[in-house]
């Protein structure tokens, strides 16, 4: 009896009617969703809301055209084949910034913002080339200038020790050079110490031109030379107290006989060794 009531024509008719209403609601919601997506798609592609101008500023070395072409490449096409990437609301801002820094290592900072609805502004801050890194080992020949001309590759470094663009050949002592093993940064934890040491040496009348960080942990600081050959070098440990080393060096350079010999026999100086505490060892040819 109960089963017959559940299967009665009236109840079956009500069930069908509910299913029909439910299907209509589903169809309506699907249609509404499609309509909204189509509307949004047309809206994102509406010319008045799309970026059609790119302004680049701040770059001095990197060509504006190269930056512009990469930005255009990143905003070309659509998201999910539907929404235009040139729309000023949904353009890939962070992706553009990330890709520009990845492709152009000279870029230190980049800021991408919409100047107005139709104009995208890309502000570039380039790294300043202050030093150069020339590999892990010094040239085998003593004729340093010739080795450089024979294919040694060097790369620019900024004030933090970050290595970026390949540097052209420079004759003479235009840039302070660094040698030693490196990844993206050259000996980063101690780089500021090395630069401070270099500046301290210059204050007491010594001009360093090369820093060579050896695998042993020692550092050779080659001094300026009047010839194409490597000049004399200062030996010290990478973990040394550089301020104390400068004080020790200044002390011996104002004490005879080194004071006179350093001035009159500089071209024959081979090295000054500062690896042994307050003791200073030196040798002339």
C-alpha positions in Angstrom: 0.0 0.0 0.0 2.8 2.4 1.0 4.7 1.6 -2.3 1.7 2.3 -4.3 1.3 5.8 -2.7 4.9 6.7 -3.5 4.5 5.6 -7.1 1.1 7.3 -7.6 0.7 9.4 -10.8 0.3 12.6 -8.8 3.7 12.2 -6.9 5.5 11.1 -10.1 4.1 14.2 -11.8 5.4 16.4 -9.0 8.8 14.8 -9.2 9.0 15.3 -12.9 7.9 18.9 -12.5 10.7 19.6 -9.9 13.3 17.9 -12.1 12.2 20.1 -15.0 12.4 23.2 -12.9 15.8 22.2 -11.6 17.1 21.6 -15.1 15.8 25.0 -16.2 17.6 26.6 -13.3 20.8 24.8 -14.2 20.5 25.8 -17.9 19.8 29.3 -16.9 22.8 29.5 -14.6 25.0 28.0 -17.2 23.7 30.4 -19.8 24.2 33.3 -17.4 27.7 32.2 -16.6 28.5 31.9 -20.3 26.9 35.3 -20.9 29.0 36.9 -18.1 32.2 35.3 -19.4 31.5 36.5 -23.0 30.7 39.9 -21.6 33.9 40.1 -19.6 35.8 38.8 -22.5 34.5 41.6 -24.8 35.1 44.0 -21.9 38.7 43.1 -21.5 39.2 43.4 -25.2 37.5 46.7 -25.5 40.0 49.1 -27.0 39.3 51.9 -24.5 40.4 49.6 -21.7 43.5 48.1 -23.3 47.2 49.2 -23.1 48.5 50.3 -26.5 51.5 52.4 -25.4 54.6 51.5 -23.4 56.9 54.1 -21.9 60.4 53.0 -20.8 62.5 55.2 -18.4 65.7 54.9 -16.4 67.6 52.7 -18.8 71.0 54.0 -19.9 72.7 50.9 -21.3 69.9 48.4 -22.1 68.2 49.4 -25.4 64.7 50.7 -25.0 63.5 48.6 -27.9 64.7 45.4 -26.3 62.7 46.2 -23.1 59.7 47.2 -25.1 59.7 44.1 -27.2 59.8 41.9 -24.1 57.0 43.7 -22.4 54.8 43.5 -25.6 55.6 39.8 -25.7 54.4 39.3 -22.1 51.1 41.2 -22.7 50.3 39.5 -26.0 47.5 37.0 -26.2 44.8 36.0 -23.7 44.4 34.3 -20.4 42.6 30.9 -21.0 42.0 32.1 -24.6 39.4 34.4 -23.3 40.6 37.5 -21.4 43.0 39.9 -23.0 46.4 40.4 -21.3 46.5 44.0 -22.5 43.6 45.0 -20.3 44.9 47.6 -17.8 43.3 45.8 -14.9 44.6 42.2 -15.5 47.9 42.7 -17.4 50.7 40.5 -15.9 52.5 43.1 -13.9 54.6 40.9 -11.6 55.5 38.5 -14.4 56.8 41.4 -16.5 59.0 42.6 -13.6 60.3 39.1 -13.0 61.1 38.3 -16.6 62.8 41.6 -17.2 65.2 41.0 -14.2 65.8 37.5 -15.4 66.6 38.4 -18.9 68.6 41.6 -18.3 71.0 41.0 -15.4 72.0 44.6 -15.5 68.6 45.6 -14.1 68.7 46.1 -10.4 65.2 47.2 -9.9 62.2 47.4 -12.2 58.7 48.9 -11.5 55.8 48.4 -13.8 52.7 50.5 -13.4 49.8 51.8 -15.5 50.4 55.5 -16.1 46.8 55.7 -17.3 44.3 53.2 -18.8 46.1 53.0 -22.2 49.8 53.6 -21.1 52.1 51.2 -19.3 55.1 52.8 -17.6 58.3 50.7 -17.0 60.8 52.3 -14.7 64.3 50.8 -14.8 67.2 51.1 -12.3 70.3 49.7 -13.8 73.3 48.3 -12.0 76.4 50.5 -12.2 79.5 48.7 -13.4 82.2 49.4 -10.8 84.5 46.4 -10.9 85.0 43.3 -13.1 85.3 39.6 -12.3 87.6 37.7 -14.7 87.3 34.0 -13.7 88.6 31.6 -11.1 92.3 31.6 -11.8 94.8 34.2 -12.8 96.3 34.0 -16.3 99.3 31.6 -16.4 101.6 34.1 -18.2 103.2 37.0 -16.3 102.3 39.2 -19.3 98.9 40.1 -17.9 97.8 42.4 -20.7 98.6 39.9 -23.4 96.5 37.2 -21.6 93.5 39.5 -21.5 93.8 40.2 -25.2 94.0 36.5 -25.9 90.4 35.8 -24.9 90.1 36.1 -21.2 86.4 36.9 -20.4 85.5 39.4 -17.7 82.2 40.4 -16.4 81.0 43.6 -14.8 80.2 43.7 -11.0 78.2 46.3 -9.1 78.7 47.7 -5.6 77.3 44.6 -3.9 79.5 42.2 -5.9 76.7 41.0 -8.2 78.1 39.8 -11.5 76.1 40.7 -14.6 77.0 41.7 -18.2 80.2 40.6 -20.1 82.7 43.3 -20.1 84.8 44.4 -23.1 88.6 44.3 -23.0 90.1 47.3 -21.2 93.8 48.0 -21.4 95.5 49.2 -18.3 93.9 49.5 -14.9 90.5 50.9 -15.7 88.6 48.6 -13.4 89.5 46.8 -10.2 89.6 43.1 -11.1 88.5 40.1 -9.0 89.4 36.5 -9.5 88.1 33.5 -7.5 85.3 30.9 -7.4 81.8 32.4 -7.5 78.2 31.7 -8.2 75.8 34.6 -8.7 77.8 36.7 -6.2 81.5 37.0 -5.7 82.4 36.1 -2.1 79.3 38.1 -1.0 79.6 38.0 2.8 83.1 39.6 2.6 82.7 41.7 -0.5 82.1 44.9 1.4 85.1 44.1 3.6 87.3 43.7 0.5 86.1 47.1 -0.9 86.7 48.8 2.4 90.2 47.3 2.5 90.9 48.5 -1.0 89.8 52.0 0.0 91.9 51.9 3.1 95.0 50.9 1.1 94.4 53.8 -1.3 94.3 56.2 1.6 97.9 55.2 2.6 99.1 55.6 -1.0 98.8 52.0 -2.2 96.7 51.2 -5.3 95.3 47.7 -5.5 94.3 46.6 -9.0 93.5 42.8 -8.5 91.9 40.8 -5.7 92.5 37.0 -6.1 90.6 34.8 -3.6 92.4 31.5 -3.6 90.9 28.1 -2.8 93.0 28.0 0.4 91.2 31.0 1.8 94.2 33.3 1.3 93.8 36.5 -0.7 96.4 38.0 -3.0 96.0 41.7 -3.6 98.0 42.7 -6.6 99.2 46.3 -6.7 99.5 48.7 -9.6 102.3 48.1 -12.0 104.0 50.4 -14.5 104.4 47.5 -17.0 102.0 45.0 -18.6 103.1 42.4 -16.1 101.5 41.6 -12.8 102.8 43.9 -10.0 103.8 43.0 -6.5 101.1 41.5 -4.2 100.0 41.6 -0.6 99.2 38.2 0.9 96.5 38.0 3.6 93.8 35.7 5.0 90.2 36.1 4.0 89.0 36.0 7.6 91.6 38.5 8.8 90.9 41.8 10.6 91.4 44.1 7.6 91.5 47.2 9.7 94.3 45.8 11.8 96.2 44.7 8.7 96.1 48.2 7.3 97.4 49.6 10.6 100.3 47.0 10.5 101.1 47.8 6.9 101.0 51.5 7.4 103.3 51.1 10.4 106.0 49.2 8.5 105.7 51.5 5.5 106.7 54.4 7.7 109.6 52.5 9.2 113.1 52.0 7.7 114.3 50.3 5.7 111.0 49.4 4.0 110.0 53.1 3.8 112.9 54.0 1.5 112.9 50.6 -0.3 109.2 50.8 -1.1 109.7 54.2 -2.8 113.0 53.5 -4.6 112.7 49.8 -5.4 109.0 49.4 -5.9 109.4 47.9 -9.4 111.4 45.1 -7.9 109.1 44.4 -4.9 107.7 40.8 -5.1 105.3 40.6 -2.2 104.3 41.8 1.3 103.0 38.9 3.5 100.5 39.9 6.2 99.2 36.4 7.1 101.1 36.1 10.4 99.5 38.4 12.9 101.5 41.5 13.6 104.5 40.2 11.7 105.1 41.6 8.2 107.3 39.8 5.7 108.4 41.2 2.4 110.7 40.4 -0.4 112.4 42.3 -3.3 114.0 40.7 -6.3 
